[in-house]
Amino acid sequence: FNKAKQFRRIATRYDKLAENYLAALKLVAIRIWLRGNESTS
């Protein structure tokens, strides 16, 4: 969760609707996961 806080939109809860916030959080999780896989390949 701390890595997700680096993204301003997540840290400030820019999206007021729970659906939009969850979608943004999922996108951040995918970006973090891809960065992790990129460095191991």
Buried (B, 14 or more C-beta within 10 A) or exposed (E): EEEBEEBEBBEEEEBEEEEEBEEBBEEBBEEBEEEEEEEEE
